[in-house]
Amino acid sequence: MNKIAVYCGSSAGASDVYGEGARALGRELARRGITLVYGGANIGLMGDVANAVLEAGGRVIGVLPDFLKNREIAHPALSELIIVHSMHERKAKMAELADGFIVLPGGAGTLDEFFEIFTWLQLGLHHKPCGLLNINRYYDPLAALLDHMAKERFMQEKYRSAVLIDEDPKELLNRFLTYEPPGVKTYDVKERT
């Protein structure tokens, strides 16, 4: 695994624990020689994870839409900054570059990125691991919702199991190494009378 895309908030969150978790992931990526692919900004958890990788001597590729260069404050010291024209291009480029995906705490944009890449996994558009770094148990409600989706049969259990969740960046990355893709989505078509 050479490159991991990390999706996360452009905000720092309500507690310092979120930044600490982002930095721990960044240091672990650098220690393992894994390149960080992320949104290219120098603010919030995005800046925390990127700075930690860079400070530990690792490589960071940012992908930033041109209209966000000033709003999200483009990181000035990345190994590589790729400027794209839209959010769609940003997500597609990050997906193309990455060998796996880790989601840190964030808001609606972070969840949009997670659900798009997770949907692509279900559709067989990629076979890469998707993980939630559950800092401060932030993703417990989302894990419960995913469980509920599977229980109510709006998601196949093999896809629920494909979402790797851990509070420890080292353990989450270890689980990426043994990840087995769930296969392409099948449909349960029942005749209706």
C-alpha positions, 0 to 999 in steps of 0.5 A: 500500500503506497498511497492512502487518501484521507478525508477529514474536516477543514475544521479542528472540531470541539476538542484537541483530541481530534487534532491529536488523532489526525497527527497520530495518523500522519506520523504513522503514515510517514513511519510506514512510508505511505504517501498521504493524499488529501484535500490540499488545505492547511487548516483544520484536521486537514492541516494537522494530518498533512503537517504531521506527515511532513514533519515526520519526513513523509510525502504529501499530495494535495488535491485542491479545487481552484475555487478553494485555494484561498478559502481553504488556504492551500498548504504551502509546503506539500510534496505536490499540489494538484489543482483541479476545477471542481469538487467532482474532479478532486474526488475522482483524482484522490480516488485514482491516486489512492490505494485505500481510504481513511475517514477522520472526523468531519462534517457533511463534505467528509461524509459525502466523500466517504459515502461516494467512495463506499458506494463505488466499492459496492458497485465494483468501481474499486476494490480498495479498503475504506476505513473510519478512524473513530477518534473520540468515538466520533463515528459510533453513530455512523457505525450504528446507522450502517448496522441498521442499514444491514439489519433492515436489508438496505445494505448487504452484510458483506459491505457493512463488514467492508467498512473497517473501523478502529480508534487506533491508526496503527491497528486500522492500517494493519487491518488494511494489509489483510483486507479482502474486497467484498465483491461486486454488489448483487441484487435480490430481485423478488417477484411482486404479485 
